[in-house]
Amino acid sequence: MNLWQKLSERVRRDSPKYQALFLPEYRIDVDYDATPINAGEAYCRLWLVEMRLARDVDWFRERYPVVHAAIRFNHGGKSVTIPYLAEPGHLQELAKDNLNKVIQCNYALTSFFPFNDGLMELQAGLFSMVNSDPIGKFIKTMGRFSELLPVPDLSTVLKLAEPVYRGIEDLIGAGEGQLELGYQQTFSAAGGGGDNDLKAGYFVAILAEENQIKPDTLCVVNDSLKVGSPGKTKVFVRDGKPLEGYSYMLFRIEKHPHQDWESLTQIKDLVFQAQDAVFNGEYDKVKAFLLPAIKATIFRSPDLIKVDRQDMVVKIQDYLREISLQGVTVQKRSLYSIMQRPLPAVDTETETELAALEKLFKQ
């Protein structure tokens, strides 16, 4: 049995009944674009915004919350699973008179990853851990390891994913972890025909029967789940009150049109080498050797959406040509700075080359 199946079966077997829903954008205090995401058009990042246990009186005196999450998506033509362990850390030291306050977490469960094809799947379990359990020290350590995984250049850390996942499972099992709430959801590209389109916004899983909470009263204010006046106005911003008496997990999907360019170390290093070579009067060598290497690295990169590959090649190639014509040494530009340049016109020869590269490195 693989690790994804192990968590999945535990969620299905042990989790009590819960409500799960995607909150409409008019129930959020900030405006954002909730248009469903088409494959290959954007980067996504998944957040655990809040985790809360219903039994406030027990928080940090007897038990504390931990969320074990796993996110699965296609990366470079392969299905990858990224684990994460969200634990409260220093929040365990809160004074007793603060224990009933909602804990703002905002854990980034993933980095920005390109949604090029396939599905995005989420499994999450909200566990209550015994406060005096000595295993808690190791849980903190494993939580720090899991924080190493959400990086934009995901290819560099994938080998860590499975041992971290296995370590989290083992620690929670050894530490008397009690599953309070489990959640599993699969998102698809726009136009899938269901209600599970991948899109920016907030969604929540609550340990509650359907008749216990009115879904149309739920809202988000300052990244916290509230209960407020229903409707499409923003009245809930003023009268919203924390949802109390229920265990829940609040998540957010972030959509971004651009990658974190400076994190793409392989491409960045090659571009720096090419700039140095141009400044040394070796532009012909750049065209013959470094530019082909840059193009191949870009089109092989699983950390880019498809449309960005062609744009990167065109902008980098145009910039190197431009500085070669200036005849003087100018300050090197970062990859981020180069990507902020306007997209130059593309001639027929370049279009043909880009099409050939796309076909050659098709994933």
C-alpha positions in Angstrom: 0.0 0.0 0.0 1.4 3.4 -1.0 1.5 6.4 1.4 -1.4 8.2 -0.4 -3.6 5.2 0.0 -2.7 4.8 3.7 -3.8 8.3 4.6 -6.9 8.0 2.4 -8.1 4.9 4.1 -7.5 6.4 7.5 -9.6 9.4 6.6 -12.4 7.3 5.2 -12.4 4.9 8.1 -11.9 7.1 11.2 -13.2 10.5 10.4 -16.6 11.5 11.8 -19.2 13.1 9.6 -18.4 16.6 8.3 -19.6 19.4 6.1 -17.4 20.6 3.3 -18.1 23.5 1.0 -16.4 26.1 -1.3 -17.3 29.5 0.0 -18.7 31.9 -2.8 -16.5 34.9 -3.5 -19.2 37.3 -2.1 -18.8 35.7 1.3 -15.1 36.7 1.5 -14.0 40.1 2.8 -11.5 40.7 0.0 -12.1 40.7 -3.8 -10.4 38.2 -6.0 -10.8 36.5 -9.4 -12.7 33.2 -8.9 -12.8 32.2 -12.6 -12.1 28.5 -12.9 -8.5 27.8 -14.0 -7.7 26.3 -17.4 -4.9 23.8 -17.6 -1.6 25.5 -18.6 -2.6 29.0 -17.8 -1.6 29.7 -14.2 0.4 28.7 -11.1 -1.4 27.6 -7.9 -0.6 27.6 -4.3 -2.6 25.8 -1.5 -2.8 27.3 2.0 -4.1 25.9 5.3 -5.5 29.2 6.6 -6.9 28.0 10.0 -7.1 24.8 12.0 -9.3 24.6 15.1 -10.3 22.0 17.7 -13.8 22.2 19.1 -12.9 21.6 22.7 -11.3 24.9 23.5 -11.0 24.1 27.2 -8.6 21.3 26.3 -6.4 23.2 23.9 -2.7 23.2 25.0 -3.6 21.9 28.4 -4.4 18.4 27.4 -4.3 18.3 23.6 -3.2 20.5 20.7 -4.1 20.5 16.9 -2.0 19.1 14.1 -2.9 18.9 10.5 -1.3 16.3 8.3 -1.9 17.2 4.6 -0.9 15.6 1.3 -1.3 17.3 -2.1 -1.0 15.3 -5.3 -0.7 16.8 -8.8 1.0 16.2 -12.1 4.6 17.6 -12.2 6.6 17.1 -15.4 4.3 14.4 -16.7 4.4 12.4 -13.4 2.1 12.3 -10.4 3.8 13.6 -7.3 2.6 13.8 -3.7 3.8 16.6 -1.4 3.2 16.1 2.4 3.0 18.8 5.0 2.7 18.8 8.8 1.2 21.9 10.3 1.8 22.1 14.0 1.2 25.1 16.3 4.9 25.5 17.5 5.2 28.4 19.8 1.4 28.7 20.1 1.5 26.0 22.7 3.0 28.6 25.1 0.0 30.9 24.9 -1.5 32.0 28.2 -4.6 30.3 29.5 -6.8 33.3 28.9 -5.9 33.2 25.2 -6.8 29.6 24.5 -10.3 30.3 23.2 -9.1 32.6 20.4 -9.0 31.4 16.8 -5.5 30.6 15.8 -4.3 32.2 12.6 -2.0 29.7 10.8 -1.7 30.5 7.1 0.6 27.6 6.4 1.7 27.4 2.7 1.1 23.7 1.9 2.7 24.0 -1.5 4.8 26.5 -3.4 3.5 27.9 -6.7 3.2 24.9 -9.0 2.2 24.9 -12.6 -1.2 23.5 -13.3 -0.5 22.1 -16.7 -2.8 19.1 -16.8 -4.5 16.4 -14.8 -6.0 16.9 -11.4 -5.1 18.4 -8.1 -6.0 16.2 -5.1 -6.0 17.1 -1.4 -6.1 14.9 1.7 -6.0 16.4 5.1 -6.5 15.1 8.6 -7.0 17.3 11.7 -5.5 15.4 14.6 -5.5 16.2 18.3 -2.3 15.3 20.0 -1.6 14.7 23.7 0.2 17.7 25.1 2.4 15.8 27.5 3.4 13.2 24.9 7.2 13.3 24.4 6.7 12.5 20.7 5.7 16.2 20.3 9.4 17.2 20.0 9.8 14.9 17.0 6.6 16.2 15.5 8.0 19.8 15.6 11.2 18.5 13.9 9.2 16.7 11.2 7.1 19.9 10.7 10.3 21.8 10.0 11.3 19.1 7.4 8.0 19.4 5.7 8.5 23.2 5.3 11.5 22.4 3.0 9.2 20.9 0.4 7.0 23.9 -0.8 9.6 25.5 -3.0 9.0 26.7 -6.6 11.9 24.6 -8.0 10.1 21.5 -6.9 12.4 19.1 -8.8 15.2 19.8 -6.3 13.3 18.4 -3.3 11.1 15.6 -4.6 13.4 13.0 -3.2 12.6 14.3 0.3 8.9 13.9 -0.1 8.5 10.2 0.6 10.7 9.9 3.7 9.0 13.0 5.1 5.6 11.6 4.4 6.5 8.3 6.0 8.0 10.0 9.0 4.8 12.1 9.6 2.6 9.0 9.4 4.9 7.1 11.9 5.1 10.0 14.4 1.3 10.6 14.4 0.7 6.9 15.0 3.2 6.7 17.8 2.1 9.9 19.4 -1.5 8.9 20.3 -2.9 11.1 17.6 -6.6 11.1 17.4 -8.2 11.9 14.1 -10.8 14.6 14.7 -11.7 15.5 11.1 -10.7 14.1 7.7 -11.1 15.7 4.3 -10.5 14.6 0.8 -11.2 16.6 -2.4 -10.2 16.4 -6.1 -10.1 19.5 -8.3 -10.1 19.5 -12.1 -9.5 22.1 -14.8 -12.2 24.5 -15.9 -15.0 22.9 -17.8 -15.0 19.6 -16.0 -18.8 19.7 -15.7 -18.9 19.4 -11.9 -18.7 21.7 -8.9 -15.0 20.9 -8.3 -13.3 23.3 -10.7 -9.9 24.4 -9.6 -10.2 28.1 -8.8 -8.9 30.8 -6.4 -10.9 31.0 -3.1 -11.6 29.5 0.3 -13.1 26.1 1.2 -13.7 24.6 4.5 -14.3 21.2 6.2 -16.3 21.3 9.5 -17.0 18.5 11.9 -20.8 19.2 12.0 -24.0 17.6 10.8 -25.8 19.3 8.0 -28.5 20.7 10.2 -26.1 22.2 12.7 -24.7 25.0 10.6 -26.4 27.1 8.0 -23.9 27.2 5.1 -25.1 30.6 3.8 -24.0 32.2 7.1 -20.4 31.2 6.8 -17.9 33.8 5.7 -14.2 34.7 5.9 -13.0 37.9 7.5 -9.3 38.6 7.9 -8.5 35.0 7.0 -10.7 33.7 9.8 -13.9 31.6 9.5 -16.9 33.5 10.8 -20.7 33.2 11.1 -22.4 36.4 9.8 -25.5 37.8 8.1 -26.4 35.8 4.9 -26.6 37.5 1.6 -24.3 39.0 -1.1 -23.6 42.3 0.7 -20.6 42.8 3.0 -22.6 43.2 6.2 -20.9 40.1 7.5 -17.6 42.0 7.8 -19.2 44.0 10.6 -21.3 41.4 12.4 -19.4 38.3 11.7 -18.5 36.2 14.8 -16.0 33.3 15.1 -17.4 29.8 14.5 -17.2 28.2 17.9 -17.9 24.7 19.2 -16.7 22.9 16.0 -13.5 21.4 14.7 -12.7 22.7 11.3 -10.0 23.3 8.7 -10.1 26.4 6.4 -8.1 26.2 3.2 -7.4 28.7 0.4 -6.3 28.2 -3.2 -4.1 31.1 -4.6 -3.9 31.7 -8.3 -0.9 33.6 -9.8 -0.1 34.3 -13.5 3.7 34.2 -12.9 6.2 31.9 -11.3 8.8 33.0 -8.8 11.5 33.5 -11.5 14.4 33.9 -9.1 13.7 30.4 -7.6 14.4 28.7 -10.9 18.0 28.2 -10.2 19.1 26.2 -13.2 17.7 28.7 -15.7 18.9 31.7 -13.6 22.5 30.4 -13.4 22.6 29.8 -17.2 21.3 33.2 -17.9 24.0 34.8 -15.6 26.7 32.8 -17.4 25.4 34.0 -20.8 25.4 37.6 -19.6 29.0 37.3 -18.4 30.0 35.8 -21.7 28.4 38.6 -23.7 30.1 41.2 -21.6 33.4 39.4 -22.4 32.7 39.8 -26.1 31.8 36.1 -26.7 28.2 36.5 -28.0 28.9 34.1 -30.9 29.7 31.4 -28.3 26.6 32.3 -26.4 24.5 31.7 -29.5 26.3 28.5 -30.3 26.3 26.9 -26.8 24.7 28.7 -23.9 21.4 29.8 -25.7 20.7 26.2 -26.8 21.3 25.1 -23.2 19.0 27.8 -21.8 16.2 26.8 -24.3 16.5 23.1 -23.5 16.4 23.8 -19.8 13.4 26.0 -20.1 11.4 23.5 -22.2 12.4 20.6 -19.9 11.4 22.5 -16.8 8.4 20.9 -15.1 8.1 24.1 -12.9 6.7 26.3 -15.7 3.3 26.5 -17.4 3.4 25.8 -21.1 2.8 29.4 -22.2 5.7 30.7 -20.1 8.3 28.5 -21.8 8.0 30.3 -25.2 7.9 33.7 -23.6 11.0 33.1 -21.5 13.0 32.0 -24.5 12.0 35.0 -26.5 12.7 37.5 -23.7 16.0 36.1 -22.7 17.2 35.7 -26.3 16.1 39.3 -27.1 17.9 40.7 -24.0 21.2 38.9 -24.8 21.1 40.1 -28.4 20.4 43.7 -27.2 23.3 43.8 -24.7 25.6 42.4 -27.4 24.8 45.3 -29.7 25.4 47.9 -27.0 29.1 47.3 -27.1 29.6 48.2 -23.4 29.4 46.3 -20.2 26.1 47.1 -18.4 24.9 45.8 -15.1 23.7 42.2 -15.1 20.0 41.8 -14.8 18.2 39.3 -12.7 15.9 36.7 -14.3 13.0 38.4 -12.6 14.0 41.7 -14.2 14.4 40.2 -17.7 10.9 38.6 -17.4 9.4 42.1 -16.7 10.5 43.3 -20.1 7.7 43.6 -22.7 7.4 40.6 -25.1 9.2 41.5 -28.3 7.8 40.8 -31.7 8.4 37.2 -32.9 9.5 36.6 -36.5 8.6 33.6 -38.6 12.0 31.9 -38.0 11.7 32.2 -34.2 8.1 30.9 -34.3 9.2 27.9 -36.3 12.0 27.2 -33.8 9.7 27.5 -30.8 7.2 25.1 -32.4 10.0 22.7 -33.0 11.2 23.0 -29.4 7.7 22.5 -28.1 7.3 19.3 -30.1 10.8 18.0 -29.2 10.3 18.5 -25.4 6.6 17.8 -25.3 5.6 16.3 -21.9 
